[in-house]
Amino acid sequence: MILQLIVTGISLGVVYGLIGMGMVLIFRAVGIVNFAQGDFLMLGAFICFAFNQKMGMPIWLSFAITAVLIGLSGIVFQFITYWPLRDAQDKTIIVSTLGASIALREMTKLIWGSTPQTIDPLRGGIVKIAGALLQWQYVIIIVFAALLMSMVYFLLEKTLLGNIMQATAQDKYAASLMGIPIIVAIGLTFFISMLITGAGGVMLAPIFFITNTMGVMAGVKAFAAVVIGGFGSVQGAIIGGLLIGLIEVFAGTYVSTTYKDTVVFAVLIISLLVRPQGIFGEKISEKA
Amino acid sequence: MQNTSNAKEAVLTLNKVCKNFGGVVAAKDISFDLYSGEVFGLIGPNGAGKTTLINLITGIYKVDGGTILLNGHDITKTPAHTRARRGITRTFQHPHLLNRCDIETNIYLGVDLAKKNKLLKSLDHKKLLDELLEVAGLKLNMRDGIDKLAYGQQKLLEVVRAILTRPSVLLLDEPAAGLNQKEMEHIVALVDIAIKMNSAVLLIEHRMDLVMSICDRITVLNFGNQIANGKPAEIQDNPVVIEAYLGRKRGA
């Protein structure tokens, strides 16, 4: 029982971590919290639904195509919501992402309606691990999310492309003078951020129903994960995500299903009171 | 000096470059040539438009008029990152290093980017780096963060990083500002290496001892206008320059 809860909690948590990581990448690259992040999770679920259920493609193929498509849509999103406003104040751009969030939700409703939908799990059935019966889907989520996270980490830390993205995130002015085309680096960041978020959506879709608002709560929880982990920290997003996932599952079982989200946000408030900079956060000084 | 300069082709040519910010004239009809292997001084009082000129050369600002040529090719409309890849490198008055990355990443990023150029790929960067670090008097742990370095070390590191990319044009924006005498000597030694590898060096600097000792030619800016050109000795005695710096001269 406990092992089942832990696996369920971790699998939810890694998805929050993935979305949170996507938020952090964008935050580091352009200094903006993207409020439409969760909607790309929703979009991922719907696009995969279209390939898998409407067009009858196998789930793994649908998954792969969806992830790439959502990544590409991230580049388009960047050109619409960020690039034209890049010299504007931060809050202007944040409002622009909020607008995009609403537009995406309504657009999805127009195309696919408001009936909850579902897709095939990446692998159905049950697996027995250490005496506990677990759904394959949860195990696959954990493995896959871990794989995606390590790939992003490797890309960021160990490759020239990652250095280019980091340099752009830290100092656009100096980066362009070192020969980095800023627009390419930012576009790439949005691509990766949305790709992992969309993949998270496809993985969550068989567990929850697919609706045009499924990204809202997931986005808010991923945001909470990022705040608890320390804003701007990739490790923080992962650890924060795991915490939120576990708390949600345990609160759902031992407190009540109705109040599980309340418990999650109570933990967020407490963490803000006790450690406002988050687990991995640097002390943030007032900007001069 | 002037004769040899005329004989070879200029690496960088500014031709009547203009820039205004609203009603403020930051550059008015600025023209000069930069040749490989020389140090060209750009001096003038604060607000004369020296840094603006660097921003025009690197492409951060767009010119309002005039043309900029690199090795004879018009780069007036070329974006900043492309100019950087073609060999225009600068350092900053206040270092712009990547604070979240370690020293090694900072040093090699420029070279790694420039490696697309086949010629650079085959060269031995490690050997040059060791030489540059020794000349700069820097003993570094490559895994350290930038915050472990003192201000002067950061400025020296920036110059090292710039020279490591073997730039055809090296723009130094007040490299000696805030440095002590010893560190300034390191800067001079680094500039020497750049000259030996045939970079054209443009130096903005307020410390006149440094400017007069290492520059081959100097141009003086005041309120966006080029008020004097010449060798250090000529500039030193030019009454227009003295007036721009010190105000109208009385007596003596």
Interface residues (C-beta under 8 A of the other chain):
Chain A: L160 N163 I164 Q166 A167 Q170 D171 Y173 A174 S176 L177 M178 G179 I180 P181 I182
Chain B: T58 I60 P79 A80 H81 T82 A84 R85 T89 R90 F92 H96 L97 L98 N99 R100 C101 T105 L109 G110 D112 L113 A114
